[in-house]
């Protein structure tokens, strides 16, 4: 498995759809999209669909913090078209702040992800999650959105791919970790202070 390309954008302007131009190359391709949003209307934060080059993507999971009004969604597409095309994320309603990450990989088994795990919602200084991989050549993706006006950093072993401030102190983050031994793996992000969400 190898990283192909990664890109992101974010917005503090209210929008109902986010568009990200993304380049896909290589063989045994796999595309993952992370969409995050913040808005006081819970229903508006629901992602209704994601497409790449007009092809519908499949939702992997969604996590919603009703107390803090943030949502993160992961979507996937096996064997996406090569070349430069648009990722389009459609929310059910207009969201106040939002971000989109597209990450494509090559050399990936053309099947559904072998595992996915829930997110830790906390008001402390550390975000921790554990996922159990099945194979010894897996990549783990983690990411989300938080509030609290504090910088956030991943721990050793993770490679930060996106770490941007959007809105009034929200942090939009995503990282990858290459796994060589199957089993339980813990990912941790830490901040200097307190935060909301995941």
JODA-V238351 format. One record per residue. N is the residue number from 1. PSI is psi in radians with two decimals (NA if undefined). D_LAST is the distance of its C-alpha to the last C-alpha in Angstrom with 1 decimal. Layout:
N_PSI_D_LAST, N_PSI_D_LAST
//
This chain:
1_2.40_27.0, 2_2.60_26.7, 3_2.29_24.6, 4_-1.41_26.4, 5_2.75_24.7, 6_2.46_21.4, 7_2.83_21.0, 8_2.78_18.7, 9_2.83_19.1, 10_2.82_17.4, 11_2.43_19.0, 12_0.06_19.2, 13_2.32_22.1, 14_2.33_21.7, 15_2.70_22.2, 16_-0.19_22.4, 17_2.52_22.4, 18_2.29_21.2, 19_2.30_23.6, 20_2.12_23.1, 21_2.30_26.2, 22_2.41_25.7, 23_2.29_28.3, 24_2.32_28.7, 25_3.02_31.3, 26_-2.94_32.7, 27_2.89_33.1, 28_0.97_31.1, 29_2.67_28.4, 30_2.32_24.9, 31_2.28_22.6, 32_2.46_18.8, 33_2.29_17.1, 34_2.18_13.4, 35_2.25_13.4, 36_2.67_10.9, 37_2.74_12.2, 38_2.20_12.3, 39_2.48_15.3, 40_-0.28_16.7, 41_1.90_18.4, 42_-0.78_16.3, 43_-0.54_18.9, 44_-0.48_18.9, 45_-0.14_15.3, 46_2.21_16.6, 47_2.10_17.6, 48_-0.53_21.2, 49_2.72_22.1, 50_2.37_21.7, 51_2.73_24.9, 52_2.15_26.1, 53_0.58_29.8, 54_-0.14_30.2, 55_2.32_29.1, 56_2.40_26.6, 57_2.83_23.5, 58_2.31_22.0, 59_2.33_18.6, 60_-0.83_16.8, 61_2.82_13.9, 62_2.50_11.9, 63_2.27_8.8, 64_2.23_9.2, 65_1.71_8.1, 66_-0.55_11.8, 67_-0.65_11.8, 68_-0.10_10.0, 69_0.68_11.4, 70_2.58_8.8, 71_2.49_9.1, 72_2.50_8.8, 73_2.43_11.9, 74_2.38_13.8, 75_2.72_17.6, 76_2.74_20.4, 77_2.15_24.1, 78_2.38_26.8, 79_0.96_29.6, 80_2.73_28.7, 81_2.53_31.7, 82_2.85_32.5, 83_-3.00_32.9, 84_2.12_31.2, 85_2.94_29.7, 86_2.35_27.1, 87_2.24_23.7, 88_2.08_23.5, 89_2.19_20.4, 90_2.09_21.6, 91_2.75_19.6, 92_-0.63_21.5, 93_-3.12_21.9, 94_2.24_21.6, 95_2.54_18.1, 96_-0.76_18.2, 97_2.63_15.8, 98_2.82_14.8, 99_2.62_14.6, 100_2.31_16.0, 101_2.36_16.3, 102_2.25_19.2, 103_2.14_19.9, 104_2.53_23.2, 105_2.75_24.6, 106_2.82_28.1, 107_0.52_29.7, 108_2.42_27.3, 109_2.34_28.5, 110_1.09_28.9, 111_3.02_27.1, 112_2.72_23.9, 113_2.47_21.0, 114_-0.34_22.0, 115_2.67_18.7, 116_2.68_15.2, 117_2.69_12.6, 118_2.98_10.0, 119_2.55_6.4, 120_2.08_5.9, 121_2.21_5.1, 122_2.83_6.8, 123_0.34_9.0, 124_-2.79_10.3, 125_0.07_10.7, 126_2.38_9.3, 127_2.21_6.4, 128_2.41_8.7, 129_2.61_9.5, 130_2.35_13.2, 131_2.46_15.1, 132_2.02_18.9, 133_2.67_21.0, 134_-0.71_24.5, 135_2.86_26.2, 136_0.08_26.8, 137_1.10_26.2, 138_2.73_22.7, 139_2.37_19.9, 140_2.33_16.3, 141_2.34_13.8, 142_2.63_10.1, 143_2.99_8.1, 144_-2.71_6.0, 145_2.50_6.2, 146_2.85_5.8, 147_2.76_9.0, 148_0.00_11.4, 149_0.55_13.9, 150_2.50_13.2, 151_2.62_13.6, 152_2.43_11.2, 153_2.50_13.0, 154_2.78_12.8, 155_3.07_15.2, 156_2.47_18.6, 157_-0.43_19.1, 158_2.54_16.3, 159_2.02_17.5, 160_2.22_15.5, 161_-0.60_16.6, 162_2.33_14.8, 163_1.40_13.6, 164_2.55_14.7, 165_2.27_14.6, 166_2.60_15.1, 167_-2.63_16.3, 168_1.03_16.6, 169_0.07_14.3, 170_2.48_11.2, 171_2.27_10.1, 172_2.03_10.1, 173_2.67_9.8, 174_2.46_11.2, 175_2.92_13.4, 176_2.73_16.0, 177_2.23_17.7, 178_2.23_21.2, 179_2.30_22.1, 180_-0.18_25.8, 181_2.19_25.9, 182_2.63_24.8, 183_-2.96_22.8, 184_2.30_19.6, 185_2.33_17.4, 186_2.26_14.5, 187_2.43_12.1, 188_2.36_10.7, 189_2.44_9.4, 190_2.70_10.8, 191_2.96_11.7, 192_-0.31_15.0, 193_-2.62_14.0, 194_2.77_11.6, 195_2.97_8.6, 196_2.75_6.9, 197_-2.73_3.8, 198_NA_0.0
//
